[in-house]
Amino acid sequence: MEWGSESAAVRRHRVGVERREGAAAAPPPEREARAQEPLVDGCSGGGRTRKRSPGGSGGASRGAGTGLSEVRAALGLALYLIALRTLVQLSLQQLVLRGAAGHRGEFDALQARDYLEHITSIGPRTTGSPENEILTVHYLLEQIKLIEVQSNSLHKISVDVQRPTGSFSIDFLGGFTSYYDNITNVVVKLEPRDGAQHAVLANCHFDSVANSPGASDDAVSCSVMLEVLRVLSTSSEALHHAVIFLFNGAEENVLQASHGFITQHPWASLIRAFINLEAAGVGGKELVFQTGPENPWLVQAYVSAAKHPFASVVAQEVFQSGIIPSDTDFRIYRDFGNIPGIDLAFIENGYIYHTKYDTADRILTDSIQRAGDNILAVLKHLATSDMLAAASKYRHGNMVFFDVLGLFVIAYPSRIGSIINYMVVMGVVLYLGKKFLQPKHKTGNYKKDFLCGLGITLISWFTSLVTVLIIAVFISLIGQSLSWYNHFYVSVCLYGTATVAKIILIHTLAKRFYYMNASAQYLGEVFFDISLFVHCCFLVTLTYQGLCSAFISAVWVAFPLLTKLCVHKDFKQHD
């Protein structure tokens, strides 16, 4: 009888005998061509599969086939990463179509650019310098006066130049007390002709760090606010609430001007919410990276009003964790004014931020148009919203929010997020529990392989982290620290490839010396389950800590698991 006609039952019995007796005789080459022989049928097709001992040309051909499959897997992974990076890059570069502005009642980026170029032409504007206290203030007042002349009779514009003196303690960079004297704030209030009892604040700062024109930080925000003021003041639509525009002149000296305004100015008592315009880079898309505290209605207002929303609760929780040694006027309004708000910042080209290269020509007009469209829409929405007057009624609760490739924003209450997260966890528990609770004769060595694979995964992550740290130390020792910052692909080559290479090395060694008799299908099943388990642990931890960023782990767990179950069901239907 030829090998090909041998029944499956006989083969399983014979292989079982070989395993029990420890037979290691090499099969003839024609039998070696028969790939793998399943021992058991269990674990949703994931039962461990043994291979015959390699020998002759059959072993070589199977080795070549295995190598070819690994090459295909590597190419597939590379194509996936390239496609993902392309989508992210397109999202980052997605601004607005040129020529979309300039119509009456709409934000005009060209006018805002004119403001920007005039402010930056003054030069660096450090607090206390003539450029900051005299020249910039004079230019702002001059433009505000022109806007007031053009304004609609439905609106009333009031202007005040405040020069506060005071001090405050702040728990930042180890904690210190900041004292300021006679700094400058230019404050404009746009309100209905009959006045208003409530207001929304728009804040920016016109001072800059020394030796920097400060185009992105924060002259462009001042330019956007001037243009938004012009558009709102000429609008034929009446406002329900006042809009206060604060051009503060001492933010780089650690948030002094905003403190002087919120604690001393008479208009501060009207404010129910604020929008703070900042920068951590030059141009690009402005990111909502802080909201609240609590007050989920503000996130909902941004999502529903912004024309080009771009927001992430992950950025909020990273920034508020203190990992990034930076802060904005958001902190002052939150801590000293007890006012909720939205913090936005330009984040692209961070290597130019706070340098002499932060010039107006590096900021795209489309970027200004995008920011202006968003700020104008959100301010108009808040100034006509009934929720602003009763903001205290809606202050409780947090929101999970994130954009999808810059196209739209998904937002839902954090309590709903917790329910979704724990439902995903229960799905994983049921999926893995079914496998672990099956009898051993059906699962083979699945439990042992799972635990060993979990250890291998953790070891690979730890060793890759050590490798990255070693590279970082080496880069610092040769004097090239942060040399990768202005080139994304350099950072990928330095750290990304080292991480991937170390993980691949650990898993290759594990496959060669421990999983040597396991099939590729079985290993894929085991490590898929390990990945689910690890991300499920992250999901439980983040959700228990009350972090809204747990949605990332939920996505990483839910979608692969659903895909796996659907594919498995489809395969069973075709069997």
Residue, then its C-alpha position, 0 to 999 in steps of 0.5 A: m500500500e502506498w503512503g498516500s492511501e493510508s487512512a487518517a485514523v491509521r496515521r493518527h494511531r501510528v503517530g501516537v505510538e511513535r510519540r509514546e515510544g519515542a521513535a525517532a527513525a527518519p522517514p523515506p524522502e517520499r513520505e517526508a514530502r507529506a507536510q504535517e500530521p495533526l495529533v488532535d482536533g481541538c482548540s478551534g483547529g489550534g491543536r498542537t501539530r508535530k512534524r516528522s524529523p527532517g531528512g533528505s531533500g524533503g526536509a530541505s524543501r519544507g525548510a525552504g517553504t517555511g522560510l518562504s512563508e516567513v518572508r511573505a509574512a514579513l512583506g505583509l507586515a511591511l506593507y501593512l505598516i507602510a499603508l498605515r503610515t500613509l493614512v496617518q501622513l495623509s491625515l496629518q496633511q489634510l488641511v482645507l481646500r485653497g480658495a475656500a475663504g474670503h466670503r463675507g461672514e467667513f474666516d479669511a486666512l489671508q487677512a489673518r496672515d497679514y496680522l501674523e506678518h506684522i506681529t512677527s516683523i516686530g521681532p522677539r517680544t520678551t515680557g518687559s521689552p519695548e517690542n512687547e509692551i509698546l510696539t505689539v500692544h500699539y499694533l493690536l489696539e490699532q487693528i482692534k480700533l479698525i475692527e470696531v469701526q467696521s462692526n455691525s450695530l447689533h454688537k458692542i465692542s469694549v476694549d481695556v488695557q490691563r496692567p496687573t501686579g500680583s503673585f501666585s504659587i504653582d506646583f510646576l517644575g518642582g514648585f515655585t512662587s511667581y511674582y509679576d509687576n505691571i505686565t500687559n493684557v489687551v482685553v476685548k469684549l464683544e457682546p450684544r448691544d443690550g449687554a450679557q451676563h455670561a461670556v466665553l473667553a478666547n485666550c492667546h499670548f503675544d509675547s515670545v521667548a528670547n531670540s524667536p519671532g514666535a510666529s507659532d508661539d503664539a503670534v498666529s493665535c493672536s492673528v486668528m483671534l483678531e480675524v475671528l473678532r472681525v468676522l463675529s463683529t460684522s456678523s448680522e447674527a446676534l450673540h446670546h452671550a459675550v465673547i471676551f478676547l484676551f491677548n495676554g503679554a506674559e505667558e512665557n514668564v510662566l503664565q503670569a498674564s492669565h493669572g493677572f486677568i482671571t484674578q483681578h479683571p472685572w470681566a473675569s466673573l462673567i466667564r463660564a468657559f474658555i478656549n486657549l490657543e497654544a503651540a507646541g510646534v509650527g503649523g499643521k493641524e491644531l490638536v485639542f489636547q486638554t478639556g475640562p476638568e469634567n464638563p463633557w458638554l464642552v467636548q460635545a460642543y467642539v465635536s458638533a461645531a468644529k468644521h475640521p475636528f482633531a482631538s484625542v483624549v490620549a493627548q490629554e491624559v499624557f499631558q496632564s500626567g506630567i510626563i511632558p515638562s510643559d504647561t499652558d494658561f489652561r492650568i491658570y483658568r482651571d486652578f485659579g478661576n475654576i473655569p472649564g475649557i478647551d486647550l488647542a495647540f499646533i503640534e507639527n514640526g516641533y523641532i522649530y518650536h521656541t527657536k529662531y526658525d519659528t517664522a511666519d513663512r513656515i506656517l501654511t495659509d491653509s493651516i491658518q484657515r483650518a484653525g480659524d474655521n474651527i475657532l470661529a465655529v466653536l466660539k459662535h456655537l458657545a456664544t449662542s448656546d443655552m448651556l453656557a449660562a447653565a454650565s454648572k448643571y452639566r459639569h460632572g462626567n468625563m468624555v472619551f473622544f478621539d478622531v478617526l484619521g482627522l475625518f470625524v471625532i467619536a465621543y461618548p461618556s466615560r461611564i459608557g466606555s467603562i461598560i464597553n471595556y468590561m464587555v470586551v473583557m468578558g468576551v475574551v474571558l469566555y473565548l480563552g476560558k473555553k480553551f483552558l477548560q477543555p480536557k487535555h486530550k483535546t487541547g494537547n499541550y496548549k496550556k503549557d505552550f500558552l504560558c511559555g509563549l506569554g513568558i517569551t512575549l514579555i521577555s521579548w518586550f523587555t529585551s527590546l526596551v533594553t536595546v532601545l535604551i542602549i541605543a539612546v545612551f549611545i546616541s547621547l554619548i556621541g553628542q547626537s541627542l535628539s538628532w532624530y527629532n526633525h526626521f520621523y524616518v530616522s527615529v524609525c530606523l534608530y529605534g523602531t527597527a531595533t525593537v522589531a529585530k529584537i522581538i523577531l530574534i527572541h521569537t525565532l529562537a523560541k520557535r527553533f528550540y522550544y516550538m520546533n515541532a509545532s506547526a505555523q498554524y498552531l503557533g499563530e493560534v497560540f500567540f494570537d491568544i497571548s496577544l489578546f490576553v496581554h491587551c486584555c490585561f492592559l484594558v482592565t488596568l487602564t479601565y480600573q484606573g479610570l483612564c479614558s485612553a483604555f479605548i485603545s486597548a479595547v479596540w486592539v482586543a475587540f476587532p481582532l477577536l471579532t475578526k477571528l470568530c467571524v473567519h473561524k465561523d466562515f471556515k467551519q461553514h465551508d468545511 
